[in-house]
Amino acid sequence: MTVKAQIVEMIDFIPDGELPILLEVVKRFLPKDADDVATDDDRESHLIAVQEYMRGATMAHDAVDWDS
């Protein structure tokens, strides 16, 4: 499991009251010029992904045979 995946899984175990502090810590690692505005393409891609998820047209990451 990647480090990023481990961090994502651990988030659920952090008490809600501690999340704002964690958010500020993570923000410190983002570049100052990080693009934080969603473009029209970003929003369209997100909408398509949500629709596919709702239709059940997605698969688990572990179900993908990445070697073929």
C-alpha positions in Angstrom: 0.0 0.0 0.0 1.3 3.4 -0.9 2.1 6.1 1.7 -0.7 8.2 0.3 -3.2 5.3 0.5 -2.2 4.7 4.1 -2.7 8.4 5.0 -6.2 8.4 3.4 -7.2 5.3 5.4 -5.9 6.8 8.7 -8.0 9.9 8.2 -11.2 8.1 9.4 -9.6 7.3 12.7 -8.7 10.9 13.6 -11.2 12.6 15.9 -13.2 15.3 14.2 -11.9 17.9 16.6 -8.3 17.3 15.4 -9.1 17.5 11.7 -8.7 21.3 11.4 -5.2 21.1 12.9 -4.3 18.3 10.5 -5.7 20.4 7.6 -3.4 23.3 8.5 -0.4 21.0 8.7 -1.1 19.5 5.3 -1.6 22.9 3.7 2.0 23.8 4.8 3.3 21.2 2.3 1.3 22.6 -0.7 3.2 24.9 -3.1 2.2 28.5 -2.6 1.0 28.7 -6.2 -1.1 25.5 -6.0 -4.1 25.6 -8.3 -7.1 25.5 -5.9 -9.7 26.5 -8.4 -11.7 23.8 -10.2 -11.8 24.3 -13.9 -14.9 23.5 -16.1 -13.0 20.4 -17.2 -12.4 19.4 -13.5 -16.1 19.8 -12.7 -17.2 17.9 -15.8 -14.7 15.0 -15.0 -16.0 14.9 -11.5 -19.6 14.8 -12.6 -18.9 11.9 -15.0 -17.0 10.0 -12.3 -19.9 10.4 -9.9 -22.4 9.3 -12.5 -20.3 6.2 -13.3 -20.1 5.4 -9.6 -23.8 5.8 -9.1 -24.4 3.4 -12.1 -22.0 0.9 -10.6 -19.7 1.3 -13.6 -16.6 1.5 -11.5 -14.4 -1.2 -10.1 -12.1 -1.4 -7.0 -8.5 -0.5 -7.5 -7.5 -3.9 -6.4 -9.7 -5.5 -9.1 -7.5 -4.1 -11.9 -4.9 -6.3 -13.3 -2.2 -3.7 -13.7 0.4 -6.2 -15.1 -1.5 -7.0 -18.3 
